[in-house]
Amino acid sequence: ALADAGGPMRYSDLGRKIAGVSPKMLTQTLRSLERDGILSRTVTPSVPVRVDYELTPLGTNLSCLLTAVKDWAEHHIEEVVEARERYDASSEAS
């Protein structure tokens, strides 16, 4: 989501953009990515407090690889589904 944004995003915007993520999981993941140096967190004192997240250079470098994996998965999803169906059918026959 941050790679697609091309700049900083607020916590609430990330929560809306990432379908199905719980607030707890989003918070844990953001903290972990910040700890690993993948993203930076900027707190702006205001009412309410504004918190922005942005990819670091390390995160930007990683996002290129993840985008390639995502593109591969989207391109080959039908083959993966067919393989799963074949596997499941042969497992049921056993």
Backbone as CSV, one residue per row, in Angstrom:
resi,resn,N_x,N_y,N_z,CA_x,CA_y,CA_z,C_x,C_y,C_z
1,ALA,0.833,-1.199,0.000,0.000,0.000,0.000,0.871,1.254,0.000
2,LEU,1.963,1.224,0.770,2.848,2.390,0.806,3.598,2.572,-0.509
3,ALA,3.944,1.480,-1.154,4.638,1.583,-2.441,3.725,2.206,-3.483
4,ASP,2.446,1.838,-3.463,1.480,2.388,-4.417,1.199,3.856,-4.149
5,ALA,1.301,4.256,-2.883,0.969,5.628,-2.503,1.980,6.624,-3.040
6,GLY,3.235,6.219,-3.132,4.259,7.124,-3.624,4.614,8.228,-2.641
7,GLY,4.218,8.069,-1.406,4.508,9.053,-0.376,3.926,8.594,0.941
8,PRO,3.984,9.454,1.946,3.488,9.043,3.258,1.989,8.796,3.276
9,MET,1.586,7.901,4.182,0.164,7.608,4.389,-0.115,7.615,5.876
10,ARG,-1.308,8.034,6.223,-1.746,8.000,7.606,-2.226,6.597,7.951
11,TYR,-2.217,6.307,9.242,-2.648,4.996,9.739,-4.050,4.655,9.235
12,SER,-4.969,5.590,9.345,-6.355,5.318,8.942,-6.461,5.042,7.442
13,ASP,-5.657,5.739,6.645,-5.660,5.501,5.201,-5.139,4.093,4.885
14,LEU,-4.092,3.680,5.592,-3.575,2.322,5.396,-4.625,1.290,5.775
15,GLY,-5.315,1.524,6.880,-6.357,0.600,7.320,-7.461,0.445,6.294
16,ARG,-7.810,1.531,5.627,-8.852,1.463,4.590,-8.340,0.791,3.323
17,LYS,-7.075,1.009,3.008,-6.520,0.488,1.756,-6.248,-1.025,1.814
18,ILE,-5.936,-1.525,3.010,-5.598,-2.941,3.159,-6.843,-3.681,3.633
19,ALA,-7.508,-4.319,2.722,-8.793,-4.976,3.010,-8.636,-6.075,4.050
20,GLY,-9.530,-6.054,5.041,-9.605,-7.137,6.006,-8.597,-7.093,7.136
21,VAL,-7.724,-6.109,7.177,-6.730,-6.060,8.250,-7.371,-5.487,9.514
22,SER,-7.100,-6.138,10.637,-7.619,-5.638,11.914,-6.690,-4.534,12.417
23,PRO,-7.206,-3.619,13.217,-6.344,-2.564,13.774,-5.148,-3.133,14.539
24,LYS,-5.374,-4.217,15.295,-4.278,-4.821,16.053,-3.183,-5.349,15.124
25,MET,-3.576,-6.060,14.077,-2.597,-6.623,13.146,-1.872,-5.522,12.375
26,LEU,-2.596,-4.473,11.990,-1.969,-3.362,11.286,-0.928,-2.697,12.176
27,THR,-1.270,-2.446,13.427,-0.336,-1.818,14.363,0.897,-2.689,14.566
28,GLN,0.700,-3.992,14.783,1.831,-4.901,14.978,2.738,-4.942,13.756
29,THR,2.125,-4.992,12.582,2.902,-5.073,11.349,3.683,-3.784,11.106
30,LEU,3.040,-2.644,11.317,3.735,-1.367,11.135,4.903,-1.234,12.100
31,ARG,4.714,-1.632,13.346,5.811,-1.572,14.323,6.974,-2.474,13.903
32,SER,6.647,-3.666,13.439,7.675,-4.606,13.001,8.443,-4.068,11.795
33,LEU,7.720,-3.500,10.838,8.370,-2.946,9.644,9.226,-1.723,9.991
34,GLU,8.776,-0.945,10.965,9.582,0.199,11.412,10.858,-0.310,12.088
35,ARG,10.721,-1.303,12.923,11.877,-1.886,13.618,12.899,-2.431,12.629
36,ASP,12.418,-3.036,11.551,13.298,-3.623,10.535,13.883,-2.592,9.577
37,GLY,13.464,-1.337,9.701,13.994,-0.295,8.825,13.303,-0.217,7.476
38,ILE,12.140,-0.863,7.346,11.406,-0.894,6.079,10.569,0.371,5.900
39,LEU,10.070,0.911,7.001,9.302,2.152,6.916,9.675,3.075,8.063
40,SER,9.335,4.331,7.870,9.554,5.324,8.922,8.204,5.823,9.407
41,ARG,8.175,6.215,10.660,6.958,6.706,11.304,7.234,8.126,11.769
42,THR,6.376,9.057,11.354,6.527,10.455,11.726,5.288,10.905,12.481
43,VAL,5.508,11.408,13.691,4.408,11.895,14.520,4.424,13.415,14.473
44,THR,3.287,13.995,14.094,3.128,15.445,14.060,2.181,15.834,15.189
45,PRO,2.692,16.622,16.172,1.811,17.011,17.272,0.701,17.933,16.782
46,SER,-0.490,17.476,16.925,-1.671,18.249,16.544,-2.846,17.639,17.296
47,VAL,-4.023,18.174,17.085,-5.220,17.608,17.708,-6.169,17.181,16.603
48,PRO,-6.370,15.876,16.363,-5.660,14.768,16.994,-4.240,14.640,16.453
49,VAL,-3.435,13.831,17.122,-2.056,13.611,16.687,-2.067,12.982,15.296
50,ARG,-1.192,13.459,14.438,-1.086,12.917,13.084,0.133,12.005,13.017
51,VAL,-0.079,10.778,12.535,1.011,9.815,12.377,1.048,9.389,10.914
52,ASP,2.209,9.579,10.302,2.399,9.207,8.896,3.442,8.104,8.795
53,TYR,3.229,7.213,7.845,4.163,6.127,7.564,4.639,6.266,6.126
54,GLU,5.926,5.993,5.930,6.509,6.111,4.589,7.608,5.069,4.439
55,LEU,7.752,4.542,3.234,8.825,3.585,2.981,10.179,4.270,3.087
56,THR,11.138,3.577,3.669,12.524,4.031,3.680,13.155,3.582,2.355
57,PRO,14.379,4.001,2.069,15.041,3.475,0.867,15.126,1.944,0.872
58,LEU,15.359,1.353,2.043,15.383,-0.107,2.149,14.013,-0.694,1.816
59,GLY,12.956,-0.062,2.306,11.601,-0.507,2.013,11.243,-0.368,0.544
60,THR,11.687,0.717,-0.063,11.441,0.921,-1.494,12.126,-0.167,-2.309
61,ASN,13.353,-0.509,-1.916,14.081,-1.568,-2.598,13.357,-2.899,-2.459
62,LEU,12.861,-3.202,-1.275,12.119,-4.440,-1.042,10.798,-4.452,-1.805
63,SER,10.148,-3.311,-1.910,8.844,-3.269,-2.581,8.948,-3.670,-4.045
64,CYS,10.073,-3.416,-4.677,10.268,-3.849,-6.073,10.184,-5.370,-6.172
65,LEU,10.809,-6.057,-5.231,10.774,-7.521,-5.228,9.369,-8.031,-4.934
66,LEU,8.704,-7.421,-3.963,7.358,-7.867,-3.611,6.369,-7.607,-4.743
67,THR,6.562,-6.522,-5.461,5.707,-6.234,-6.615,5.889,-7.306,-7.687
68,ALA,7.122,-7.752,-7.875,7.383,-8.816,-8.854,6.686,-10.107,-8.440
69,VAL,6.721,-10.447,-7.159,6.047,-11.655,-6.669,4.537,-11.509,-6.840
70,LYS,4.008,-10.336,-6.507,2.569,-10.078,-6.655,2.158,-10.222,-8.125
71,ASP,2.929,-9.640,-9.023,2.623,-9.734,-10.452,2.663,-11.187,-10.922
72,TRP,3.662,-11.947,-10.453,3.761,-13.360,-10.821,2.516,-14.104,-10.352
73,ALA,2.118,-13.875,-9.095,0.959,-14.573,-8.532,-0.307,-14.240,-9.308
74,GLU,-0.485,-12.980,-9.657,-1.672,-12.595,-10.412,-1.667,-13.216,-11.807
75,HIS,-0.510,-13.335,-12.406,-0.389,-13.900,-13.751,-0.627,-15.412,-13.748
76,HIS,-0.248,-16.082,-12.656,-0.301,-17.545,-12.609,-1.387,-18.100,-11.689
77,ILE,-2.288,-17.268,-11.216,-3.291,-17.717,-10.248,-4.150,-18.872,-10.780
78,GLU,-4.505,-18.828,-12.048,-5.330,-19.910,-12.601,-4.589,-21.238,-12.570
79,GLU,-3.298,-21.216,-12.874,-2.500,-22.440,-12.838,-2.392,-22.975,-11.411
80,VAL,-2.256,-22.074,-10.453,-2.168,-22.477,-9.049,-3.487,-23.104,-8.604
81,VAL,-4.599,-22.493,-8.962,-5.913,-23.025,-8.594,-6.113,-24.401,-9.217
82,GLU,-5.748,-24.559,-10.490,-5.872,-25.864,-11.152,-5.007,-26.916,-10.464
83,ALA,-3.791,-26.553,-10.097,-2.899,-27.494,-9.404,-3.490,-27.905,-8.057
84,ARG,-4.059,-26.958,-7.340,-4.692,-27.280,-6.057,-5.867,-28.229,-6.250
85,GLU,-6.678,-27.972,-7.281,-7.830,-28.827,-7.544,-7.390,-30.239,-7.897
86,ARG,-6.339,-30.350,-8.715,-5.808,-31.694,-9.064,-5.293,-32.408,-7.821
87,TYR,-4.572,-31.693,-7.010,-4.002,-32.260,-5.777,-5.127,-32.722,-4.837
88,ASP,-6.094,-31.854,-4.629,-7.205,-32.177,-3.731,-7.981,-33.392,-4.247
89,ALA,-8.197,-33.442,-5.571,-8.933,-34.565,-6.159,-8.148,-35.862,-5.982
90,SER,-6.843,-35.834,-6.153,-6.057,-37.057,-6.005,-5.939,-37.452,-4.533
91,SER,-5.958,-36.481,-3.638,-5.896,-36.791,-2.195,-7.192,-37.419,-1.734
92,GLU,-8.321,-36.974,-2.279,-9.615,-37.546,-1.915,-9.761,-38.962,-2.445
93,ALA,-9.149,-39.249,-3.589,-9.253,-40.578,-4.205,-8.420,-41.608,-3.433
94,SER,-7.455,-41.151,-2.707,-6.542,-42.085,-1.983,-7.187,-42.678,-0.762
